[in-house]
Amino acid sequence: MGFTLPEEYMQLKKMVRKFTEKELFPLENMVIEREASRGFTDLSVLPPEEEIKLMEKTKELGLWGLDVPEEYGGQGLGAMAKIVVSEELRRSIVPFFLPPDSPNLDFMIACCTEEQHEKYLFPYARGEKRSALAMTEPGAGSDAAGIQMRADLKNGKWVLNGSKSFISFGPKADFFIVMAVNDKEKGKKGGFTAFLVDKGHPGMQIVRNVNTIGEMLAYEMVFDDCELDPSQVLGEVGQAFIPLSNRFGVRRLEIAAWCCGYADRLIGLMIEQANLRKTFGKLLADRQAVQWWIADSTTELHATRLMLYNAAWKMDNGLGDLRKETSMLKIYATEMLSKVADRAIQVHGGMGLTKEMPIEYIYRLVRIFRIVEGPTEIHRWLLAREVLKDQKPYDNFGVF
Ligand SMILES: Cc1cc2nc3c(=O)[nH]c(=O)nc-3n(C[C@H](O)[C@H](O)[C@H](O)COP(=O)(O)OP(=O)(O)OC[C@H]3O[C@@H](n4cnc5c(N)ncnc54)[C@H](O)[C@@H]3O)c2cc1C
């Protein structure tokens, strides 16, 4: 049994750490300023010209398509590589993400037809196209099975009607994976269908942006008699619920990796401040309260990393259903980062609250992570339900 990352992943980790510190850290003040000043607009906190430069640099470094299987033109390094790299990138608050975005990749690999491979999957895997998932509606978020958007087959065409809310990426996406109900009676057991809808397709409209507590913003969309050829169905008609759930699992691992990256950065800042700042003639590092914040944060980050790497390893090795692991991670990682960010502010006092440092930025951002991709309470419920069904305590190693 080994607990170290293989050498090639360690090399990758070191390379991305260097990239993050050299290329992303210097952009942080600009990101903070743009986020603070954009008001209700949807201005990108990372300017597009900077994003293009970062894209070019990371392409040269060979960081694209890490988890894309080789048959789709990628590097085939699996979830572990993407996790290690995502964690390192998120040591910075600069919202720069390597293409392609993994969750929808997973959905598309599971469901695309040959024709869709050419039109959507290959360009997406190469990083030439971006996608978004349109699932949430004003009346249904956590309870995905409650969506109302209709998909009716009329004269050989699918017709979508309804609205979607909180859709990330919005106008930046080249296409959307849209979830709709084709059979209300069957619901998630045979009545849910996914559609690929191109940006600007007639009948689909992005109506407004919705700004939130932190950097992330989302969009509202309306579908009004949006007519689609049957070739735009992603996967089997009525069978979208399982690939959708699997897709969520991939994002949950990724969110945990982001939480580890941010926590690592914050603990670094806490250590620096504790060793520097004197109050009443003593360093903060000598105060037990501060020591405990650092000790607890270190312990919780370590525990999250172990869970995360173990889950990524299981995913890469096809070791079964990861619903329990991804729920545990979603709960633990996001709560871990909330605590670490809170302690980091406390260690820094007034400075921790300012926009001179990235701490309050992360403090606000993590609040979103406890809601998106399933709020914490839903994950606790799902996890308890699975464990109670097993009628025995969770045992990762299957020994008993
Ligand atoms: C910035 C941002 C980006 C987003 N991006 C996307 C996107 O790209 N695509 C997309 O489809 N959606 C997206 N979402 C939507 C997001 O996934 C939902 O907001 C989330 O799933 C929660 O759904 P809800 O907001 O409808 O909350 P609700 O479902 O109304 O739940 C509200 C609260 O009720 C409690 N609760 C609900 N059910 C239970 C239960 N069974 N047991 C205990 N407590 C419960 C929880 O505390 C929960 O937080 C985004 C949201 C935000 C804020």
The ligand as an SDF file (V2000), in Angstrom:
LIG
                    3D

 53 58  0  0  0  0  0  0  0  0999 V2000
  -23.0030   30.9410   -8.4510 C   0  0  0  0  0  0  0  0  0  0  0  0
  -23.8550   29.7830   -8.7950 C   0  0  0  0  0  0  0  0  0  0  0  0
  -23.5990   29.0510   -9.9440 C   0  0  0  0  0  0  0  0  0  0  0  0
  -24.4310   27.9940  -10.3060 C   0  0  0  0  0  0  0  0  0  0  0  0
  -24.1910   27.3230  -11.4710 N   0  0  0  0  0  0  0  0  0  0  0  0
  -25.0920   26.4150  -11.9200 C   0  0  0  0  0  0  0  0  0  0  0  0
  -24.9710   25.8370  -13.2140 C   0  0  0  0  0  0  0  0  0  0  0  0
  -24.0190   26.0990  -13.9490 O   0  0  0  0  0  0  0  0  0  0  0  0
  -25.9380   24.9850  -13.6420 N   0  0  0  0  0  0  0  0  0  0  0  0
  -26.9920   24.6430  -12.8650 C   0  0  0  0  0  0  0  0  0  0  0  0
  -27.8290   23.8810  -13.3320 O   0  0  0  0  0  0  0  0  0  0  0  0
  -27.1390   25.1620  -11.6100 N   0  0  0  0  0  0  0  0  0  0  0  0
  -26.2190   26.0400  -11.1280 C   0  0  0  0  0  0  0  0  0  0  0  0
  -26.3640   26.6010   -9.8670 N   0  0  0  0  0  0  0  0  0  0  0  0
  -27.4810   26.2060   -9.0260 C   0  0  0  0  0  0  0  0  0  0  0  0
  -27.0530   25.4110   -7.8030 C   0  0  0  0  0  0  0  0  0  0  0  0
  -26.5820   24.1440   -8.1570 O   0  0  0  0  0  0  0  0  0  0  0  0
  -28.2480   25.3800   -6.8490 C   0  0  0  0  0  0  0  0  0  0  0  0
  -28.3750   26.6880   -6.3160 O   0  0  0  0  0  0  0  0  0  0  0  0
  -28.0950   24.3710   -5.7530 C   0  0  0  0  0  0  0  0  0  0  0  0
  -28.1980   23.0840   -6.2650 O   0  0  0  0  0  0  0  0  0  0  0  0
  -29.1680   24.5540   -4.6520 C   0  0  0  0  0  0  0  0  0  0  0  0
  -30.4410   24.6290   -5.1990 O   0  0  0  0  0  0  0  0  0  0  0  0
  -31.4270   25.8250   -4.7630 P   0  0  0  0  0  0  0  0  0  0  0  0
  -30.6670   27.0830   -4.8730 O   0  0  0  0  0  0  0  0  0  0  0  0
  -32.6590   25.7070   -5.5680 O   0  0  0  0  0  0  0  0  0  0  0  0
  -31.7430   25.5610   -3.2540 O   0  0  0  0  0  0  0  0  0  0  0  0
  -32.9720   24.7260   -2.6640 P   0  0  0  0  0  0  0  0  0  0  0  0
  -33.0750   23.4340   -3.3940 O   0  0  0  0  0  0  0  0  0  0  0  0
  -34.1560   25.5900   -2.6030 O   0  0  0  0  0  0  0  0  0  0  0  0
  -32.4710   24.4480   -1.2090 O   0  0  0  0  0  0  0  0  0  0  0  0
  -32.3350   25.5280   -0.2530 C   0  0  0  0  0  0  0  0  0  0  0  0
  -31.8160   24.9840    1.0410 C   0  0  0  0  0  0  0  0  0  0  0  0
  -32.7430   24.0900    1.6040 O   0  0  0  0  0  0  0  0  0  0  0  0
  -32.1040   23.0630    2.3080 C   0  0  0  0  0  0  0  0  0  0  0  0
  -32.5780   21.7760    1.8000 N   0  0  0  0  0  0  0  0  0  0  0  0
  -33.1270   21.5100    0.5930 C   0  0  0  0  0  0  0  0  0  0  0  0
  -33.4920   20.2240    0.5000 N   0  0  0  0  0  0  0  0  0  0  0  0
  -33.1560   19.6360    1.6730 C   0  0  0  0  0  0  0  0  0  0  0  0
  -33.2380   18.3150    2.1880 C   0  0  0  0  0  0  0  0  0  0  0  0
  -33.7160   17.2960    1.4590 N   0  0  0  0  0  0  0  0  0  0  0  0
  -32.7790   18.0870    3.4440 N   0  0  0  0  0  0  0  0  0  0  0  0
  -32.2550   19.0960    4.1800 C   0  0  0  0  0  0  0  0  0  0  0  0
  -32.1610   20.3500    3.7430 N   0  0  0  0  0  0  0  0  0  0  0  0
  -32.5760   20.6330    2.5130 C   0  0  0  0  0  0  0  0  0  0  0  0
  -30.5980   23.2480    2.0950 C   0  0  0  0  0  0  0  0  0  0  0  0
  -30.0400   23.8790    3.2100 O   0  0  0  0  0  0  0  0  0  0  0  0
  -30.5200   24.1680    0.8870 C   0  0  0  0  0  0  0  0  0  0  0  0
  -29.3850   25.0030    0.9120 O   0  0  0  0  0  0  0  0  0  0  0  0
  -25.5190   27.6440   -9.4700 C   0  0  0  0  0  0  0  0  0  0  0  0
  -25.7680   28.3700   -8.2940 C   0  0  0  0  0  0  0  0  0  0  0  0
  -24.9550   29.4280   -7.9620 C   0  0  0  0  0  0  0  0  0  0  0  0
  -25.2390   30.1870   -6.7170 C   0  0  0  0  0  0  0  0  0  0  0  0
  1  2  1  0
  2  3  1  0
  2 52  2  0
  3  4  2  0
  4  5  1  0
  4 50  1  0
  5  6  2  0
  6  7  1  0
  6 13  1  0
  7  8  2  0
  7  9  1  0
  9 10  1  0
 10 11  2  0
 10 12  1  0
 12 13  2  0
 13 14  1  0
 14 15  1  0
 14 50  1  0
 15 16  1  0
 16 17  1  0
 16 18  1  0
 18 19  1  0
 18 20  1  0
 20 21  1  0
 20 22  1  0
 22 23  1  0
 23 24  1  0
 24 25  2  0
 24 26  1  0
 24 27  1  0
 27 28  1  0
 28 29  2  0
 28 30  1  0
 28 31  1  0
 31 32  1  0
 32 33  1  0
 33 34  1  0
 33 48  1  0
 34 35  1  0
 35 36  1  0
 35 46  1  0
 36 37  1  0
 36 45  1  0
 37 38  2  0
 38 39  1  0
 39 40  1  0
 39 45  2  0
 40 41  1  0
 40 42  2  0
 42 43  1  0
 43 44  2  0
 44 45  1  0
 46 47  1  0
 46 48  1  0
 48 49  1  0
 50 51  2  0
 51 52  1  0
 52 53  1  0
M  END
$$$$
